[in-house]
Structure formats: C-alpha cells, structure tokens
Amino acid sequence: MEHDVRPWGSYTVLDEGAGYKVKRIEVLPGKRLSYQRHAHRAEHWFVVSGIATVTLDEVEHEIVPGQAIDIALGAAHRVANRGDALLVFIEVQRGPYLGEDDIERLQDDFGRRSEE
C-alpha cells in the first residue's frame, strides 16, 4: 500500500486498477492542499471525519462527514481544514491517467510547482 507524507498531511492508496484509484487523505488542522486542476482525471471526495472547506472553481463549499462532492475533469479545486480536528476523506479518481504528475498547481502554500 502506497503511503506518502506531504506538508499538509498524508495520503494512502487503498486500491487502484484500470481507470481508477482510491485514496484515504488526511489533512492536518489549519492546512490546505494546493489550488489545482487535472487534465486526465475527475475526482469524488467523501468526507469521513472533520469538516472540509472545498473551493471548486472559486466557489466555497463546506462538506461535513457523510457528504461528498464531485470534482469534474479540468475544474480548479482545493480542500482546506479550517477546524481543530484531523480532516479525513476518501478520494476516488477516475480517468485514463492517474499519475501524481497530473497536477497543474494554480496556487500553493508550500511553494511547490506543478511537477513536484
């Protein structure tokens, strides 16, 4: 099982196959992922614990445990954890290419470029 620690938290790949990948993503309190988009995949996020503040094409949505949001192919998006507890959500990626290099970062709190 692939596990990676990032400046905002971590992710673990739970399952993957042709055209899909499933991740468990943890976002630390006060952190957020880069504002980004993907050229080859759409995503579905299901919140397990904590509260996700999702920015989707400049519109903010608050997603609580038991709720989900869909990220369309090419949509600009980010998730933030503005709470005091760990945010945990399940991400289902769908598309012909699911590599970590399919990220175009539009803004990043940690100074990373798209290819990092």
N, C-alpha and C positions, 0 to 999 in steps of 0.2 A: 504494500500500500504506500503510495507516494505521499509524503508529508513535507510541507515547506513552510518555514517561518519567514514572515515579512515584517516590515516596520510597523504595520497596522494590526498585526495579529498572525494568523496562520490559516492554512487550508490543508485538507486531507482528501485525496481522491478515493472515493468509496467504490466506484465502479466505472468502467468505460468499455465501449465497444464501437462498432462501425456507426459513425454518425452521432454518438452521444458520449457525454462524460458527466458523472455525478460527483460533486464535491461537498464536504462539510466545511463551512467557512466560519471562523471565529474572528470577531473584530473587537479589539480592546476598547474599554471606555475612553471617550474623548478622541478616538482616531477615526479616520475615514480613508477609503481607497481612492485612487486617482479618478478624476473625471475622464472617462474613456469611451471608446466605441470599438466595435469589432467588424471586420469585413467579411468574416466567414461563419459567424455563429450567432444564434439567438440564445437567450437565457431565460430561465424560470427560477425565481427565488421564493422559497418557502421559509418563513421565519419560525424558528423553534423556540428561542428564548431571547429576551431583551427586546428593544424597540429599534427598528431600522428606519432611519430617515433616508429615503431614496430620492435622488434627484434624477429625473427622467426627462431629457430634452428641456432642461431649465425649469421644470415643474417639480416641486417637492411633494412627496407622499410619505405619510407615516404608516409603517407596516408593523403590526403587533403579532405576537405569537398566534399561529393558526391561520394567518393571512398570507397571501402570495402576490407577486407582481411579475408581469412578463416584460422582458426587455427585447424588443424587436431587433432584428438584424440592422446594424448601422445606427441604432439610437444611441445618443450620448447619455451616459449614466454614471452614477456613483452611489455608494452606500456609506452612511456615516452612523457612528454610535455616539449619540449625544448623552446617553444615560450613564449611570454609575455601575451597571452590571455588564457582564460579557454579553455581546450580541452573537447569537449562533443562528445561521441559516443554511439551508440546503440549496445548492445551485445545480440545476440541470441544464447542461449545454447541449444544443442541437445544431448540427451543421456538418459540412463536408470536411472541414479542417478545424481542429480543436487545440492547436498548439498554443503555448503560453506567449509566443511571439505575435499572435494575432491581437495585439493591443495597440491602439493609437491613443496615447495619453494626451488629453487636451489641457489638463492641469494636474499637478501632483504636489502634495505637501512635502515630499521627501526628495525632490529634485531629480526623479528618475525620468529617463527618456523613454520613448515608445519601445525600443528594442531591449530594454533592461528587464 
